[in-house]
Amino acid sequence: MDTLFYDGQCPLCAREIATLKKLETGNLIFADVHAQQNRKGLLPEREALLRRLHLLTGEGDWVIGLHATVRAWSHTRFGFIFKPLLWPMVYPLASRVYARWADRRYQRKYECGVCGVES
């Protein structure tokens, strides 16, 4: 079983997780980053978990970012739609788009001095 760590305080993330929960086949565990306690340092730093999507595989390996998205969706019957994002000709652009989007989302939510939101 894989465990997907997500930002439960992000409305866009929450919508995607709700969709994944409806569609997944029962082999994916969902873990809100804000509800986790990092006992014995077993998890990456909270900031890292909030900056990029993280998935812990059943084998104990971490999958991060776009790879985590594709792996999470592979637990649904629509996983084939996301697999091309990892193709060699597509991945460089897709990973840059994902990284830029993730950085902007994090900055707006957690680094905004006007918002005053604490992580």
C-alpha contacts under 8 A as a table, 3 or more apart, distances in Angstrom:
res1	aa1	res2	aa2	distance
1	M	27	N	5.08
1	M	28	L	5.83
1	M	29	I	7.14
1	M	57	T	6.66
1	M	58	G	4.64
2	D	27	N	6.60
2	D	28	L	5.08
2	D	29	I	6.11
2	D	55	L	6.73
2	D	56	L	5.66
2	D	57	T	4.41
2	D	58	G	4.93
3	T	28	L	5.78
3	T	29	I	4.50
3	T	30	F	5.79
3	T	31	A	6.79
3	T	55	L	5.51
3	T	56	L	5.09
3	T	57	T	6.45
3	T	58	G	7.64
4	L	28	L	7.05
4	L	29	I	6.10
4	L	30	F	5.03
4	L	31	A	5.93
4	L	53	L	7.66
4	L	54	H	6.10
4	L	55	L	4.40
4	L	56	L	6.50
4	L	68	A	7.84
4	L	72	A	7.01
5	F	30	F	6.27
5	F	31	A	4.76
5	F	32	D	5.77
5	F	33	V	5.81
5	F	49	L	7.00
5	F	53	L	6.45
5	F	54	H	5.33
5	F	55	L	5.96
5	F	56	L	7.98
6	Y	13	C	7.02
6	Y	17	I	7.93
6	Y	30	F	7.50
6	Y	31	A	6.34
6	Y	32	D	5.16
6	Y	33	V	5.67
6	Y	49	L	7.39
6	Y	50	L	7.17
6	Y	53	L	6.06
6	Y	54	H	7.20
7	D	10	C	5.63
7	D	13	C	6.35
7	D	14	A	7.44
7	D	32	D	5.80
7	D	33	V	5.60
7	D	34	H	6.95
7	D	49	L	7.95
7	D	50	L	5.99
8	G	11	P	7.62
8	G	13	C	6.84
8	G	14	A	5.81
8	G	32	D	5.21
8	G	33	V	6.85
8	G	34	H	6.79
9	Q	13	C	7.88
9	Q	14	A	7.31
9	Q	34	H	7.86
10	C	13	C	5.18
10	C	14	A	6.01
11	P	14	A	5.01
11	P	15	R	6.29
12	L	15	R	5.23
12	L	16	E	6.46
13	C	16	E	5.19
13	C	17	I	6.11
14	A	17	I	5.07
14	A	18	A	6.05
15	R	18	A	5.09
15	R	19	T	6.30
16	E	19	T	5.10
16	E	20	L	6.14
17	I	20	L	4.91
17	I	21	K	6.00
18	A	21	K	5.12
18	A	22	K	6.40
19	T	22	K	5.21
19	T	23	L	6.31
20	L	23	L	5.12
20	L	24	E	5.59
20	L	72	A	7.96
20	L	73	W	7.13
20	L	76	T	7.45
21	K	24	E	5.56
23	L	76	T	5.51
23	L	77	R	7.40
24	E	27	N	7.26
24	E	28	L	6.93
24	E	73	W	7.66
24	E	75	H	5.19
24	E	76	T	4.46
24	E	77	R	7.62
25	T	28	L	7.50
25	T	75	H	5.88
25	T	76	T	5.90
26	G	29	I	7.99
26	G	75	H	7.86
27	N	75	H	6.74
28	L	72	A	7.36
28	L	75	H	6.75
31	A	35	A	7.46
31	A	36	Q	7.43
32	D	35	A	5.45
32	D	36	Q	6.80
33	V	36	Q	5.37
33	V	46	R	7.15
33	V	49	L	6.76
33	V	50	L	7.12
38	N	41	G	5.36
38	N	42	L	6.15
38	N	43	L	5.66
39	R	42	L	6.21
39	R	43	L	7.79
41	G	44	P	7.25
43	L	46	R	7.97
44	P	48	A	6.43
44	P	49	L	6.56
45	E	48	A	5.34
45	E	49	L	6.46
46	R	49	L	5.03
46	R	50	L	6.24
47	E	50	L	5.10
47	E	51	R	6.06
47	E	119	S	7.60
48	A	51	R	5.06
48	A	52	R	6.31
49	L	52	R	5.73
49	L	53	L	6.38
49	L	54	H	6.17
50	L	53	L	7.06
50	L	106	Y	7.07
51	R	102	A	6.27
51	R	103	D	6.54
51	R	106	Y	5.72
52	R	64	I	6.56
52	R	65	G	5.22
52	R	99	A	7.94
52	R	102	A	6.30
53	L	64	I	5.76
53	L	65	G	4.97
53	L	66	L	7.71
53	L	68	A	6.25
53	L	69	T	7.11
54	H	62	W	6.83
54	H	63	V	5.88
54	H	64	I	4.61
54	H	65	G	6.42
54	H	68	A	5.87
55	L	62	W	5.77
55	L	63	V	5.09
55	L	64	I	6.29
55	L	68	A	5.41
55	L	71	R	7.98
55	L	72	A	7.55
56	L	59	E	8.00
56	L	60	G	6.03
56	L	61	D	5.70
56	L	62	W	4.69
56	L	63	V	6.32
57	T	60	G	5.20
57	T	61	D	5.23
57	T	62	W	6.30
57	T	63	V	7.29
58	G	61	D	7.48
63	V	67	H	6.01
63	V	68	A	5.08
64	I	67	H	5.76
64	I	68	A	4.91
65	G	68	A	5.23
65	G	69	T	6.48
65	G	95	S	7.98
65	G	98	Y	7.39
65	G	99	A	7.54
66	L	69	T	5.03
66	L	70	V	6.27
66	L	85	L	7.94
66	L	94	A	7.83
66	L	95	S	6.19
66	L	98	Y	6.52
67	H	70	V	5.18
67	H	71	R	6.08
67	H	86	L	7.41
68	A	71	R	5.06
68	A	72	A	5.96
69	T	72	A	5.17
69	T	73	W	6.21
70	V	73	W	5.23
70	V	74	S	6.13
70	V	79	G	6.99
70	V	82	F	5.49
70	V	83	K	6.16
70	V	85	L	7.66
71	R	74	S	4.96
71	R	75	H	7.08
71	R	79	G	7.83
72	A	75	H	5.68
72	A	76	T	7.90
73	W	76	T	5.47
73	W	78	F	6.70
73	W	79	G	4.78
73	W	82	F	7.03
74	S	77	R	7.20
74	S	78	F	6.99
74	S	79	G	3.93
74	S	80	F	7.04
74	S	82	F	7.82
75	H	79	G	6.67
76	T	79	G	5.58
77	R	80	F	7.50
78	F	81	I	5.70
78	F	82	F	7.56
79	G	82	F	5.50
79	G	83	K	6.58
80	F	83	K	5.30
80	F	84	P	7.64
81	I	84	P	6.87
82	F	85	L	5.72
82	F	86	L	7.98
83	K	86	L	5.77
83	K	87	W	7.31
84	P	87	W	5.10
84	P	90	V	6.98
84	P	91	Y	7.99
85	L	90	V	5.70
85	L	91	Y	5.40
85	L	94	A	6.19
86	L	90	V	6.49
86	L	91	Y	4.80
87	W	90	V	5.30
87	W	91	Y	5.57
88	P	91	Y	5.45
88	P	92	P	7.23
89	M	92	P	7.01
90	V	93	L	5.88
90	V	94	A	6.07
91	Y	94	A	4.94
91	Y	95	S	5.67
92	P	95	S	5.40
92	P	96	R	6.34
93	L	96	R	5.19
93	L	97	V	6.20
94	A	97	V	5.14
94	A	98	Y	6.10
95	S	98	Y	5.03
95	S	99	A	6.00
96	R	99	A	5.09
96	R	100	R	6.06
97	V	100	R	5.23
97	V	101	W	6.10
98	Y	101	W	5.16
98	Y	102	A	5.98
99	A	102	A	5.09
99	A	103	D	6.02
100	R	103	D	5.19
100	R	104	R	6.18
101	W	104	R	5.23
101	W	105	R	6.09
102	A	105	R	5.10
102	A	106	Y	6.13
103	D	106	Y	5.18
103	D	107	Q	6.08
104	R	107	Q	5.08
104	R	108	R	6.05
105	R	108	R	5.33
105	R	109	K	6.13
106	Y	109	K	5.22
106	Y	110	Y	5.63
106	Y	111	E	7.02
107	Q	110	Y	5.47
107	Q	111	E	4.63
107	Q	112	C	6.22
108	R	111	E	6.03
108	R	112	C	5.33
109	K	112	C	6.28
109	K	115	C	7.52
109	K	117	V	6.77
110	Y	116	G	7.76
110	Y	117	V	5.69
110	Y	118	E	6.17
110	Y	119	S	6.00
111	E	116	G	7.94
111	E	117	V	7.65
112	C	115	C	5.24
112	C	116	G	6.35
112	C	117	V	7.26
113	G	116	G	5.32
113	G	117	V	7.99
